[in-house]
Amino acid sequence: TPRVFSGIQPSGGLTLGNYLGAIKRFVEMQDSGVETIYCVVDLHAITVWQDPEALPRQTRELAAGYIAAGLDPEKSILFNQSQVAEHAQLAWIFNCVARMGWMSRMTQWKDKAGKNQQNASLGLFAYPSLMAADILLYHATHVPVGEDQKQHLELTRDIALKFNHDYKTDFFPITEPVIEGAATRVMSLRDGSKKMSKSDPSDASRINMTDDADTIAKKIRKAKTDPDALPSEAKGLEDRPEARNLVNIFAALSESSIDEVLRDVGGKQFSEFKPMLAELAVNKLAPISSEMERLMQDQAEIDRILRGGAARARAIAAPILQRTYDIVGMVR
Ligand code: TYM
């Protein structure tokens, strides 16, 4: 039976990229009736420095964002990674299965470590091994993510394959990445060749889930575009990364295909399209951000939900870790 797992780092505010590439699809999968497990991956977040004064708020805000966007903590298991110790325990086993060479090829490692790799944390290097543990600890079969996580999911498959091969077992499943929809790679509003990211120094490059209506409208109005009118079919978007990005965002927010969007807006100038996009974005995002704000009034309730989720997660994870220890030959 299918089981879905995914996670998001509580490393600052949520962006429209996180929403369209991940959370919105998490909700769709939950509502399709399969078993869904969603995590706030705080152990991943601390692979780069997180202020201990800020991390609790970021963790609760992400949990609130999940719920405000439609995740139901009764239907889905919603929890915080560090509350289920089995994640770190299985990650250690996988650190001994994965190879240094595999990790050094990861583009996220190269991007985040920058020029001075010797000064990056060991945790940042081992990041994908913890991610494989997140997924395989639940024998998850499907993992919805944005395009940027594809390489990490391939490495998860490599770890499962090598573990199964080395220990002569078929214990770990080979997981399917689910990278689907119009917005698997939402780009920066300032540069159509860069991913929209919470770590971009320019706030104008992204839409934050907590931006108010005026800010959203202003960022879209100022978004970089070319001077031409919108094309009437998708192939007219080739070589127009900024135009393509805005059309993709429109399609994902309005739950229509690129072709359907272009049927309506083909031939329009950006001066006419941008206000349409801004209105759509505000209509979709404002209810989520106001619900997030409401949920954040009651921290005790968020903590209660996360604790409940952790107990349910552990009930699945603990036997799988114990089985793994047996396979590896740990005496208990
Ligand atoms: P993180 O926190 O960087 O991103 C969370 C999710 O948002 C997606 N995403 C985007 N999608 C489209 N366009 C964008 N501009 C954009 N920016 C971010 C990411 O692809 C991701 O799906 N390593 C993961 C967290 C993780 C995880 C896991 C995921 C830890 N363990 C296990 C799946 C399964 C990450 O970097 O998340």
Boltz pocket constraint, residues with backbone or C-beta under 6 A from the ligand:
constraints:
  - pocket:
      binder: B
      contacts: [[A, 5], [A, 6], [A, 7], [A, 8], [A, 9], [A, 10], [A, 17], [A, 18], [A, 19], [A, 20], [A, 21], [A, 22], [A, 41], [A, 44], [A, 130], [A, 131], [A, 134], [A, 135], [A, 143], [A, 144], [A, 145], [A, 146], [A, 147], [A, 148], [A, 149], [A, 152], [A, 183], [A, 184], [A, 185], [A, 186], [A, 187], [A, 195], [A, 196], [A, 197]]
      max_distance: 6.0
